[in-house]
Amino acid sequence: MRRASKGCSALYEYASLPLRIRRAWEELHDFIHYDDKARSFYSEMVLPSGDTLTASDVQKYTLNASVLGGVREYISSKLVARSFSGRKTTKKELWSAISASIDDGEFRKAWEHTLPTFPAKLRAKYEKFIADGYASLVHLGFGNNNSRKVTQQIERLLWALYTMPNKPFGLETHDY
């Protein structure tokens, strides 16, 4: 065991984890399968800029979708089992167990996902995935011009100034 500190994650011995978390990890691991539909969706996805996702991005989003799809199956099986057994598991306990399961080092090595580990953030990402589907996992910054320093308007102005026969200086083009 190793405690977490700044820049260093915590390490836990699997046997020292509470039984409910060990069971959740084992059960959750059984529900997760590679999602071929997600791979084809991300491979064919066209961004607003007209580009497609890179191979590494396709792989990243496919693995995230596979894990969230497994979480969906796991939660539905838990809800059915809960209705039969009569034991109530709170949503907080459920999401804490799921979060601990997917944050496990072996699980991360096996699936290489980039999902959040904080239970509330993971739940929000999951609910957005359920509501909006595969497209909800793609970062909204893909294909936009936010990092561009010269806008299209400025670019047209610069080209117009460059094509002028007298090539004006800054003082001549600036209005006071």
TORVO-404139 format. One record per residue (C-alpha): x, y, z. Coordinates in steps of 0.5 Angstrom, whole numbers, padded with zeros to 4 digits, always signed. Example, Ala and Ser with C-alpha at 12.3 -4.5 7.8 and 13.67 -1.06 7.14 Angstrom:
+0025-0009+0016
+0027-0002+0014
REM end
This chain:
+0000+0000+0000
+0002+0007-0001
-0002+0013+0000
-0003+0019-0005
+0001+0025-0005
+0002+0031-0010
+0004+0028-0017
+0004+0020-0014
-0002+0016-0014
-0004+0011-0008
-0003+0004-0009
-0007-0001-0006
-0007-0008-0005
-0012-0012-0008
-0014-0017-0002
-0014-0011+0003
-0020-0007-0001
-0027-0008+0002
-0030-0014-0001
-0036-0010-0004
-0031-0006-0008
-0027-0013-0010
-0034-0016-0012
-0035-0010-0016
-0029-0010-0020
-0029-0017-0021
-0037-0016-0024
-0035-0010-0028
-0029-0013-0031
-0034-0019-0033
-0039-0014-0037
-0034-0010-0041
-0033-0012-0048
-0030-0009-0054
-0035-0004-0058
-0035-0005-0065
-0040-0001-0066
-0037+0005-0063
-0030+0004-0067
-0034+0004-0074
-0038+0010-0071
-0031+0014-0069
-0028+0012-0076
-0033+0014-0080
-0034+0021-0076
-0033+0027-0080
-0031+0033-0075
-0034+0040-0077
-0028+0042-0080
-0029+0036-0085
-0023+0032-0082
-0024+0025-0079
-0021+0023-0072
-0014+0020-0072
-0013+0013-0071
-0011+0014-0063
-0017+0018-0062
-0021+0013-0065
-0018+0008-0061
-0019+0012-0054
-0026+0014-0055
-0028+0007-0057
-0024+0004-0051
-0028+0010-0047
-0035+0008-0050
-0033+0000-0049
-0032+0002-0041
-0039+0006-0041
-0043+0001-0045
-0040-0005-0039
-0042+0000-0034
-0049+0001-0037
-0050-0007-0037
-0047-0007-0030
-0052-0002-0027
-0058-0006-0030
-0056-0012-0028
-0055-0009-0021
-0062-0006-0021
-0065-0013-0023
-0061-0016-0017
-0063-0011-0012
-0070-0011-0014
-0070-0019-0012
-0066-0019-0006
-0069-0013-0003
-0062-0010-0001
-0062-0003-0003
-0055+0000-0005
-0055+0008-0005
-0053+0011-0012
-0047+0014-0008
-0044+0007-0006
-0046+0004-0013
-0042+0010-0016
-0036+0010-0011
-0035+0002-0013
-0036+0003-0020
-0031+0009-0020
-0026+0005-0015
-0026-0001-0020
-0025+0003-0026
-0019+0007-0023
-0016+0000-0021
-0009+0000-0024
-0010-0007-0027
-0016-0005-0030
-0013+0002-0033
-0008-0002-0036
-0013-0007-0039
-0017-0002-0042
-0013+0004-0043
-0019+0009-0042
-0019+0016-0040
-0025+0017-0036
-0026+0021-0030
-0025+0017-0023
-0029+0022-0019
-0035+0019-0018
-0040+0025-0019
-0036+0026-0026
-0036+0019-0028
-0043+0019-0027
-0044+0026-0031
-0040+0023-0036
-0044+0016-0036
-0051+0020-0036
-0049+0024-0042
-0046+0018-0046
-0053+0015-0045
-0057+0021-0047
-0053+0023-0053
-0049+0017-0055
-0042+0016-0058
-0042+0023-0060
-0042+0025-0053
-0035+0023-0052
-0032+0027-0057
-0028+0033-0055
-0032+0039-0057
-0026+0043-0059
-0024+0038-0065
-0025+0042-0071
-0026+0049-0069
-0022+0055-0070
-0021+0058-0063
-0013+0057-0063
-0013+0061-0069
-0009+0068-0068
-0011+0071-0075
-0019+0070-0076
-0021+0069-0083
-0023+0077-0083
-0016+0079-0082
-0013+0074-0087
-0018+0077-0092
-0015+0084-0090
-0008+0082-0090
-0009+0079-0097
-0012+0086-0099
-0007+0090-0097
-0001+0086-0100
-0004+0086-0106
-0005+0094-0106
+0001+0097-0111
+0003+0102-0106
+0004+0097-0100
+0002+0102-0094
+0005+0102-0087
+0001+0101-0081
+0000+0109-0079
-0004+0109-0086
-0008+0103-0085
-0010+0105-0078
-0016+0109-0076
-0016+0114-0070
REM end
